[in-house]
Amino acid sequence: MWKTALKPRWIAGLLFAILISGVFVLLSQWQFGRSTQPELPANPATEQAKALTDTLQPGAFFPGSVADQMITAEGSYDPARQVLVPDRLKNGKSGYWVVSAFAVSGAPALSGVAASPRTWIPVARGWVSDPADAGTPPSGAVKLTGRLLPSESPLPATSPEPGRATAVSVAELINYWDVSSYPGFVAATAELVEGSDVSAAAVPGALLPLEIGPQPPAQQVNWLNLFYSLEWVVFAGFALFIWWRLVKDDYRRDLEEELDDEAHHEPQPHQTTSESPQQKVTP
C-alpha cells in the first residue's frame, strides 16, 4: 500500500489534505479562544477617580461593585502605624508591601474605639526588597489617589513579628493599630503633599510602586464556541481520513488489475478427446 501512497498524485493529495487540516485546526483554535473570552469588558468607570467618602462607608460590608475603583481621599499618615507584609512578588522577586494607616478627613467616626476616634484605611504605599528600605510615610496633609481593593484574609495559625502582618487584612490591622477602619484598603498611585507627588511612582528610590491594575472580569465558557472548536478538529481528522481512504481504494483497484492480468496470461489447459481403439483386421 505504501507503493500506492507514494504515487505523485497521492503525495500531492496528502499535502493538500494536510493544508486543509491545518486551516481547520486554526479555525478550532480561534473558536476555542472565543469560547473563553469574558462576556463583559472591563468597566472603564473604575478608572475615573471618586471620593472615598462617597464610595465606601466605614464599618459596612465591602460591596463587589466598588472593587478596583480608583478613589481620592485627603488626610494624614501615622508613622507609628505601619507594617510590612512579606512574601509579595515584584518582577519575580520576593519582598514586602509597605502598609501604612491613613486617617481619612471627613470620614464618619465609629464609636467604641477609645485610642483613635478618627476613621482610617490601610494604604499599601509600595514594595521593598529590604525591610530597612521601608522608610516612613509622608508627613502633613496628604491627598491620596489609589485603587480601592477588598480586605485580604489573614493567614491562620501565624504569629507575625512586631511590625509585620500576614496580609493586608483589616481585621488583623485594626487589632495592631487600635483604630476604626474602612472595610478595604488602597493601593496608592499618587500622594500629593503641597501639590508635589511624593509617592513611590513619582520619586525614584528603594520603595517601588505596586502598579496594581483593574482585575479582569470573570470569564464564562461559551459552550457553543467550544463545540465548534471540537467540530473543526473532527473535520481536520476527516480530511486526512478521506485521503487515506482514497489511497486504499486505489491500492485495491491496482491489486484487482494485477490479479486480472495474471488470470488472462495464465496458459489454458489442453482438452483431451477419447478415441476408440482401431480394430485389428486380420487378412
N, C-alpha and C positions, 0 to 999 in steps of 0.2 A: 504493500500500500504506500510505502514511502516513495517508491519509484513514481507512482501516480502523483503524489503530492508535490514532487519536485518538477513537475511539468511547468513550463514558463507561465501558462495561463493560470495555474493554481497558485504559483508563487505570487503573481500579481493579484490574484483574488485574496490571498492571505493578507497582503499589505493593505488592500482596500478594506478588508474586514477589521484589521487592527485600527485603521484610521477611523472607521465608523464607531468602533468600540471606544476609542479614545474620546471622541466627541460625546458619546453617551455618558462616559464617566465624568467628563467636565460638567455636563448638564446635571448629573447626580450630585456633584459637589455643590453646584450653585443652588439646587433645590434644598440640599441639607443645610447650607448656610442660611437660607431664608427661613427654614423651619425653627431656628433658634434665635432669630432676631427679636429684640424687645418689641412688644406690641405698642408701647408708648415711648416717644422720645423723652430725653431728659428735659425737665421743666426749666425753661430759661428764667422763670420768675425767681428762682432761688438765688440767682446771681445779682439780683437787684437788692442792695443792702436796705434793711429795715431796722428800725429802732428795736433793741432788745426788749424794752419795757412794753412795747406794743405787740411783740411776737410771742412771748412766753411769760407765764406767771409763776412766781416762786411758790414752792410747796404744792404745786399741781402736778398732774400726770403729764409726761412729755409726749405730745402728740406726734405721730409719724409725719404729719403734713408739714411740720416746721423743720424736720431733719435736713441738713445740708444748706439751710437758709443762711445767706450772708447777712450779718447783723452789725449794728453800730451801738456803742454804749460809751458813756462818759463816767469817769470815776477815778479810782486810785488803787495802786497795788499796796500790799503789806509785805515788806521784805521778810518779816518773821514767819509768814505763812507761805512757804514754798517747799515743794517736794520734787524728788526725781523719780520717774517711772522707768525702771530698767527694761532691758530686752526689747528695745524699739529699733527697728531697722531703718537705715538711711543709706541708699546706694549700695545695698548689700552688706553694710557694716552695722554691727550691733552697738547700740549706745543708749542714751537716756533722753526722755522727754522732760523738759523743764516746765513744771506746772505751778503757777502762782495764783493766789487768791486775789480776786479783783472785786472791790466794793463798788457796786453799781449806783450811781447817783440817780435819784428819782424813783428807785425801785421800792415797792411796798415792803415794810419790815414785818417779819414774822415774830410772833410772841413766843416766849419760852426759852430764849437764848440770852442768858444774862451777860455773857462775856462780850458779845458784839450785837447791838441792836440793828445794825445795818444788814442789808442783803447782799450776798456775794455770789460770784460764779467762778469756777475754776477756769483758768486760761492756760492752754498749752502754748507756751511762747516760742518754743523751738527745740532743737535737738543738739546734743553734745555727745562727743565720744568719751570725754573725761569728765567725771563729776566736778572736778576743780574748775572747769571752764564755765560752769553754770552762771556764775555772777549773780547780781541782784536785779530785780525788775526796775523799770524806770520809776523815778520818784515824781511827786507832784501830780497835778491833774493830767489825766491821760484820756485821749479819745481813741477808743479801741474799735477796730474793724476785724472781723473774722468770720469763720464758718461755725454755725451752731450745730453741735453734734449731741446725740443722746449719751447718757452716762454709761460707762462700761461696768462690767461686773467684776467685783474683786475676786482675787484668787483665793479659793478656800484653803483652810489649814496652812496659811502662810503668815508668818510674822515678819514684816519688813523692818529693816534697820531704821534708826532715827533719821528723819529727813528723806525717807523713801516711802513709796506707795506701790502696791501691787498692780494698780491700774488707775485710770482716770475715773474713779468711782466716786460719785457724790456721796453715797452712803458711807464710804470709807473716809473721805476727806473731811466731812463735817465733824467727824469724831476727832480727827487730828487738830483741826483748826478751831473747833467750838464756835461755829458760825451757822447762820441760816443761809441756805443756798438755793439757787435755781436748780431744777432737775435735769441739768445737762452741763456741757462745758463748751468752750470756744477755742477753736484752733486759730490763733492770731495770724493775721496777714499784714496789719499795719497798726502802729502805736504812735500816735501824734502827741508830742509834748511841745506846747507853744508853737504849733504849726509845723514842727520838724518831725519826720518819721524816724523813730529810733528802734524800730523792730528789727528782727533778725534778717528780714528780707531786704531791708534798706541799708543796714550797717554791716559791712563785712567783718567777720570775726569767727570765733570758735562756735558761737551759737548760730546754728543753721536753721533756715525756715523749714516748716513741716511740709508745706505745699500739698495740702490735702484738697483734692478736687471733689466735685459732686459725685456721689455714688451712682453707678449706672442703674437704671431701672431693672426690676426683676424680669428675667427672660421667661417667656412662655413658649412651650412647644407647639408648633403648628403641625398637627398630625397629617393634614392633607399634603403639605410640602414634604414631610418626612416620607409619606407613602410614595410620592412622585420620585423622590431620590432613590428609593429602593427599586422602583419600576424601571428607572433608567439603567440601573445595574443589571437587571434581568435582560433588558434589551441589548446591553453590551455583550453579555454572555451568549445571547441568542444569535447575534451576528457571527460570532466565532463558530457556534454550533452549525449554522447554515453552511458555512464554508466547509466544515468537516463532513457534513452530510453529502454535499455535492461531490467532494473528493471521493468519498466512499462509494457513491453511485457510479462515478466514472471508473473506479477500480473494478467494480463488479461487471460493468459493461466490457472493459478490456479483458477480464477473465473469461467472460462468456464468449467473446470473439475468439480468443485463443483456443477454447475448447471446440468451437465450431470449426475452426481451421484444421485442428488436429483430426476431427472426425471426417472432414472432406478429403484430406490427404491420406488417410489410412487405407491400405490396399484391401479390395473386396475379396472375400473367399471364393474359389472356383467351384462351379456347380458340377456335380458328378452325375452321370446317367448310367443306368444299369442296362447292359446289353445281354441278349440271350446267347448262350454259347452256340457256336456253329455245330451243326450235326455232322458227324463223321460219315462220309459217303464211301461206301465200300464198292469197289468195282465189281 
